[in-house]
Structure formats: structure tokens, C-alpha cells
Amino acid sequence: MTASEKAKAKTEQAKGKTKETLGSATGNDRMAAEGRAEKNTGKARQAKEKAKDTLKP
């Protein structure tokens, strides 16, 4: 996994978690849902990069 892609995935996950927490704390369901989606996108990006690393010869 390249360093930039790894950082991008971790940043996306952290940003999503923050948004989700703020949305839940303020009762804003839309923001919480956006945060969950963003966090999951970061997790998917990280999984994709790990899979690419595993398949490298």
C-alpha cells in the first residue's frame, strides 16, 4: 500500500468518525449517516490497497 493511499484512507476514516460522532451528539441523523458512509469508504479504500499489496509478486 502506498503511503499516500494509506494516509488518504486513514484520514477519510477519521473524518468520517468525527462527523458520525458530531451528528449523533447533536441529533443530526443526516450528518451521522454521512460520517458512517465516509468512514466505510475509507475502510474500503484501505482493504483495496491491502489486497493489491497481497497480490503483488
Secondary structure, DSSP 8 states (H G I E B T S, - for coil): --HHHHHHHHHHHHHHHHHHHHHHHHT-HHHHHHHHHHHHHHHHHHHHHHHHHHH--
